[in-house]
Amino acid sequence: MRYNGIFKNFGKKNILVVGDIILDHYIWGLVERISPEAPVPVIDVKDENYTLGGAANVAANIVALGGNATVVGVRGDDVSGEVLQALLKERGIDTAGLFRGKRPTTIKTRVIAHSQQVVRFDREERKSIDERLFRKIKDFLSSDPDRWDALIVSDYKKGVVSDRLMRFIAKGYKKRGTFVSVDPKVGHFDFYKGVSLVTPNTKEATEGTGIEIKDERSLTRAGKALLRKLRCDAVLITRGEHGMTLFERGSAVSHIPTAAKGAYDVTGAGDTVIATLTLAHVSGADLRSAAVISNHAAGIVVGQVGTATVTPEQIMQSLKG
């Protein structure tokens, strides 16, 4: 596979990212003592920053790769929403499909001490979005479906992705020939019927099929069960330090060993995988080659603490190995 030609096509592609848009908040510090009030560490805060998470991080990965991304989802009418909006603009991500709702912006705060996550606390609303927001999203998706080369569903189970939204996407996009990929969540697997690709991790694939994945045989059973259950074209099971395995309808199973080196922080790795794989595939790579490219991208980001993005130059260097 000539990867250079694939990477050169990235800038010509427009990707729609639909789902749960999250603001990631990091507090960095050191632990030098235990609190006299309770047996807990005292964090001496040295720094803090905000980054894009969830569907926003998928979009950030696409833009970092040179592609064009538009996010579709909701934010709150609050300070966190303003921070989120500013970060999206700063990254060059189109926010025409980002709508304000009467719910808080989803924000995950992680406290990191000595490069280790000490605690995480979330501020969010997990119930389904209201009818007004659903209509706005549906109207936006209906406005110009031919503009998009692919649609990625980033489901973090925060209220945007629903059965009726997925039925609408299947009818309005997949049946038109648009590549539709889904980063799934347990409890929503029945929503994803008929999409192009789903990318569960091992735990999600286990819970989505009821088949405990403990060896290659059970892995194969689970992957093929998901293909049948979802009637999708392909399933990519990401397996952490064991790499990933691609199941394609009518094709042999492809096992792809990990490309990760050194440290291993999986925060946001799934976002990188689905963004890179989708962009590479619609840029001319077959699914297996696209999975290999995404595997190298994931191998780079898991070596960094927190959500991260990767560039084509970094992937090419990793591919040359």
C-alpha positions as CSV (number, residue, x, y, z in Angstrom):
1,M,0.0,0.0,0.0
2,R,1.4,3.4,-1.0
3,Y,0.5,5.4,2.1
4,N,1.8,8.8,0.7
5,G,-1.1,8.9,-1.8
6,I,-3.6,8.2,0.9
7,F,-2.3,10.9,3.2
8,K,-2.3,13.4,0.3
9,N,-6.1,12.9,-0.1
10,F,-6.8,13.7,3.6
11,G,-7.2,17.5,2.8
12,K,-9.9,16.8,0.2
13,K,-12.2,15.0,2.6
14,N,-15.1,16.4,4.6
15,I,-16.1,14.3,7.7
16,L,-19.2,14.8,9.8
17,V,-18.8,13.9,13.5
18,V,-22.1,13.3,15.3
19,G,-22.4,12.6,18.9
20,D,-21.5,13.5,22.5
21,I,-19.2,16.6,22.6
22,I,-17.1,16.7,25.8
23,L,-14.8,19.2,27.4
24,D,-11.8,17.6,29.1
25,H,-10.3,19.5,32.0
26,Y,-6.9,18.5,33.4
27,I,-5.5,19.6,36.8
28,W,-1.8,18.8,37.1
29,G,0.0,18.7,40.4
30,L,2.3,16.9,42.8
31,V,1.6,14.8,45.9
32,E,3.9,15.5,48.8
33,R,1.7,14.8,51.8
34,I,-1.4,13.1,53.1
35,S,-4.3,15.3,54.3
36,P,-4.7,15.5,58.2
37,E,-8.4,15.7,57.6
38,A,-8.8,12.3,55.9
39,P,-6.5,9.6,54.5
40,V,-6.3,11.2,51.0
41,P,-3.4,12.8,49.1
42,V,-3.1,16.5,49.0
43,I,-2.5,17.8,45.4
44,D,-0.2,20.8,45.1
45,V,-1.7,22.2,41.8
46,K,0.9,23.4,39.3
47,D,-1.1,23.8,36.2
48,E,-4.5,23.2,34.5
49,N,-5.8,23.1,30.9
50,Y,-8.7,22.2,28.8
51,T,-8.8,20.0,25.7
52,L,-11.5,18.5,23.4
53,G,-13.0,15.2,24.3
54,G,-15.6,12.8,22.9
55,A,-16.9,13.7,19.5
56,A,-14.9,16.9,19.7
57,N,-11.7,14.9,20.1
58,V,-12.6,12.8,17.0
59,A,-13.0,16.0,15.0
60,A,-9.7,17.3,16.4
61,N,-7.9,14.2,15.2
62,I,-9.4,14.6,11.7
63,V,-8.2,18.2,11.5
64,A,-4.7,17.3,12.9
65,L,-4.5,14.7,10.1
66,G,-5.3,17.4,7.5
67,G,-8.9,16.6,7.0
68,N,-12.0,18.8,7.4
69,A,-14.4,18.2,10.3
70,T,-17.8,19.4,11.3
71,V,-19.2,18.5,14.7
72,V,-22.9,17.9,15.3
73,G,-24.1,17.8,18.9
74,V,-25.0,19.9,21.9
75,R,-23.4,22.2,24.4
76,G,-24.7,24.0,27.4
77,D,-25.3,27.7,27.7
78,D,-22.6,28.0,30.3
79,V,-18.9,29.0,30.8
80,S,-17.7,25.5,29.9
81,G,-19.7,25.7,26.7
82,E,-17.9,29.0,25.8
83,V,-14.5,27.3,26.5
84,L,-15.5,24.4,24.3
85,Q,-16.7,26.6,21.5
86,A,-13.4,28.6,21.6
87,L,-11.3,25.4,21.5
88,L,-13.2,24.1,18.5
89,K,-12.7,27.4,16.7
90,E,-9.0,27.4,17.6
91,R,-8.6,23.9,16.1
92,G,-10.4,24.9,12.8
93,I,-13.4,22.7,13.5
94,D,-16.7,23.7,11.9
95,T,-19.3,24.2,14.6
96,A,-22.3,24.8,12.4
97,G,-24.0,21.7,13.8
98,L,-23.3,22.5,17.5
99,F,-26.5,23.6,19.2
100,R,-27.1,25.1,22.7
101,G,-29.4,23.3,25.0
102,K,-30.9,23.7,28.5
103,R,-28.4,21.2,29.9
104,P,-24.8,21.6,31.1
105,T,-21.9,21.2,28.8
106,T,-20.4,17.7,29.5
107,I,-17.1,18.2,31.3
108,K,-14.7,15.6,32.7
109,T,-12.1,16.8,35.2
110,R,-9.1,14.7,35.7
111,V,-6.6,15.3,38.5
112,I,-3.1,14.1,37.4
113,A,-0.2,13.8,39.9
114,H,3.2,12.5,38.9
115,S,1.8,11.5,35.5
116,Q,-0.8,9.3,37.1
117,Q,-4.6,10.0,37.2
118,V,-5.6,10.4,40.9
119,V,-9.3,11.0,40.4
120,R,-11.9,12.0,37.8
121,F,-15.1,13.8,38.3
122,D,-17.8,14.5,35.7
123,R,-20.4,17.2,35.3
124,E,-23.0,16.1,32.8
125,E,-26.6,15.3,31.9
126,R,-27.1,11.8,30.5
127,K,-30.8,11.8,29.7
128,S,-31.8,12.0,26.0
129,I,-31.8,15.4,24.4
130,D,-35.1,17.2,24.1
131,E,-37.3,17.3,21.0
132,R,-36.1,20.8,20.0
133,L,-32.5,19.7,19.9
134,F,-33.2,16.5,18.1
135,R,-35.0,18.4,15.4
136,K,-32.2,20.9,15.0
137,I,-29.7,18.0,14.6
138,K,-32.0,16.2,12.2
139,D,-32.5,19.3,10.1
140,F,-28.8,20.0,10.0
141,L,-28.1,16.4,8.9
142,S,-30.8,16.7,6.2
143,S,-29.6,20.0,4.8
144,D,-26.8,18.8,2.5
145,P,-25.9,15.1,2.9
146,D,-23.9,14.9,-0.4
147,R,-21.4,17.3,1.0
148,W,-19.9,14.7,3.4
149,D,-17.4,11.9,2.5
150,A,-18.1,10.0,5.7
151,L,-20.1,10.3,8.9
152,I,-18.7,9.2,12.3
153,V,-20.9,8.5,15.3
154,S,-19.1,9.1,18.5
155,D,-21.4,7.6,21.2
156,Y,-20.4,8.4,24.8
157,K,-24.0,7.7,26.1
158,K,-24.5,11.4,27.1
159,G,-27.9,11.8,25.4
160,V,-27.3,12.7,21.8
161,V,-27.2,9.2,20.1
162,S,-30.5,7.4,20.1
163,D,-32.3,4.7,18.2
164,R,-34.2,7.1,16.1
165,L,-31.2,9.2,15.3
166,M,-29.3,6.1,14.1
167,R,-32.3,5.0,12.0
168,F,-32.3,8.5,10.4
169,I,-28.6,8.3,9.7
170,A,-28.9,4.8,8.3
171,K,-31.6,6.0,5.9
172,G,-30.3,9.4,5.1
173,Y,-26.6,8.5,4.8
174,K,-25.7,4.8,4.7
175,K,-28.3,4.0,2.1
176,R,-27.0,6.8,0.0
177,G,-23.6,5.2,0.0
178,T,-21.9,7.3,2.6
179,F,-19.4,5.5,4.9
180,V,-20.9,5.5,8.4
181,S,-18.6,4.4,11.3
182,V,-19.6,4.1,15.0
183,D,-17.5,4.2,18.1
184,P,-20.1,2.3,20.3
185,K,-21.2,2.2,23.8
186,V,-22.6,-0.8,25.7
187,G,-26.4,-0.6,25.9
188,H,-26.7,1.0,22.5
189,F,-25.5,-1.8,20.3
190,D,-29.1,-2.4,18.9
191,F,-29.0,1.2,17.6
192,Y,-26.2,0.5,15.2
193,K,-27.8,-1.9,12.8
194,G,-26.7,-1.6,9.1
195,V,-23.8,0.9,9.6
196,S,-20.5,0.5,7.7
197,L,-18.2,-0.2,10.7
198,V,-18.3,-0.4,14.5
199,T,-15.1,-0.1,16.6
200,P,-15.7,-1.6,20.1
201,N,-12.9,-2.4,22.5
202,T,-12.6,-5.8,24.0
203,K,-14.9,-5.0,27.0
204,E,-17.6,-3.5,24.8
205,A,-17.5,-6.4,22.3
206,T,-17.7,-8.9,25.2
207,E,-20.7,-7.1,26.8
208,G,-22.3,-6.4,23.4
209,T,-22.3,-10.1,22.5
210,G,-22.4,-11.9,25.8
211,I,-19.2,-13.8,24.7
212,E,-16.3,-13.4,27.1
213,I,-13.2,-12.7,25.0
214,K,-10.3,-14.5,26.6
215,D,-8.4,-16.0,23.6
216,E,-8.3,-15.9,19.8
217,R,-11.2,-18.4,19.4
218,S,-13.6,-16.4,21.6
219,L,-12.4,-13.2,19.9
220,T,-13.3,-14.6,16.5
221,R,-16.7,-15.8,17.8
222,A,-17.5,-12.3,19.2
223,G,-16.4,-10.5,16.1
224,K,-18.5,-12.7,13.8
225,A,-21.5,-12.5,16.2
226,L,-21.4,-8.6,16.0
227,L,-21.3,-8.8,12.2
228,R,-24.4,-10.9,12.2
229,K,-26.2,-9.0,15.0
230,L,-25.6,-5.6,13.5
231,R,-25.7,-6.5,9.8
232,C,-22.8,-4.1,9.3
233,D,-20.0,-4.4,6.8
234,A,-17.1,-4.6,9.2
235,V,-16.2,-4.7,12.9
236,L,-12.9,-3.6,14.3
237,I,-12.2,-4.8,17.9
238,T,-9.5,-2.7,19.5
239,R,-7.6,-4.8,22.1
240,G,-5.3,-2.3,23.9
241,E,-1.7,-3.7,24.1
242,H,-2.7,-6.7,22.0
243,G,-3.5,-4.5,18.9
244,M,-6.7,-4.8,17.0
245,T,-8.7,-7.4,15.0
246,L,-10.7,-6.6,11.8
247,F,-13.7,-8.6,10.8
248,E,-15.1,-7.9,7.3
249,R,-18.1,-9.5,5.8
250,G,-16.9,-12.2,3.3
251,S,-13.2,-11.7,4.1
252,A,-10.6,-13.4,6.3
253,V,-10.1,-12.1,9.9
254,S,-7.1,-9.7,10.1
255,H,-5.1,-9.5,13.4
256,I,-3.0,-6.3,13.6
257,P,-0.3,-6.3,16.4
258,T,0.0,-3.1,18.5
259,A,2.3,-0.4,17.4
260,A,2.5,1.2,20.8
261,K,5.9,1.8,22.5
262,G,6.5,2.7,26.1
263,A,3.8,4.3,28.2
264,Y,0.2,3.4,27.8
265,D,-2.6,5.9,28.5
266,V,-5.7,4.9,26.5
267,T,-7.6,8.1,27.1
268,G,-9.0,9.2,23.8
269,A,-7.3,6.3,21.9
270,G,-10.7,5.1,20.5
271,D,-11.3,8.6,19.1
272,T,-8.0,8.5,17.3
273,V,-8.7,5.1,15.9
274,I,-12.1,5.8,14.4
275,A,-11.0,9.3,13.1
276,T,-7.9,7.9,11.4
277,L,-9.5,4.7,10.1
278,T,-12.5,6.6,8.6
279,L,-10.4,9.3,7.0
280,A,-7.9,6.9,5.6
281,H,-10.6,4.6,4.2
282,V,-12.5,7.4,2.3
283,S,-9.1,8.7,1.1
284,G,-8.5,5.4,-0.8
285,A,-7.2,2.8,1.7
286,D,-8.9,-0.5,1.9
287,L,-10.3,-1.3,5.4
288,R,-7.3,-3.4,6.4
289,S,-4.8,-0.8,5.4
290,A,-6.9,1.9,7.0
291,A,-6.9,-0.2,10.2
292,V,-3.1,-0.5,10.1
293,I,-2.8,3.2,9.7
294,S,-5.2,3.8,12.6
295,N,-3.2,1.3,14.7
296,H,0.0,3.3,14.3
297,A,-1.9,6.5,15.1
298,A,-3.2,4.9,18.3
299,G,0.2,3.7,19.2
300,I,1.5,7.2,19.1
301,V,-1.3,8.8,21.2
302,V,-1.3,6.1,24.0
303,G,2.3,7.2,24.7
304,Q,1.0,10.6,25.9
305,V,-1.0,11.4,29.0
306,G,-4.6,12.5,28.3
307,T,-6.4,13.1,25.0
308,A,-4.0,13.7,22.1
309,T,-3.9,14.0,18.3
310,V,-1.4,12.7,15.7
311,T,-0.1,14.0,12.4
312,P,0.4,12.2,9.1
313,E,4.2,12.8,9.5
314,Q,4.2,11.0,12.8
315,I,2.2,8.1,11.4
316,M,4.5,7.8,8.4
317,Q,7.5,7.7,10.7
318,S,5.8,5.0,12.8
319,L,5.0,3.0,9.7
320,K,8.6,3.1,8.6
321,G,9.3,1.7,12.0
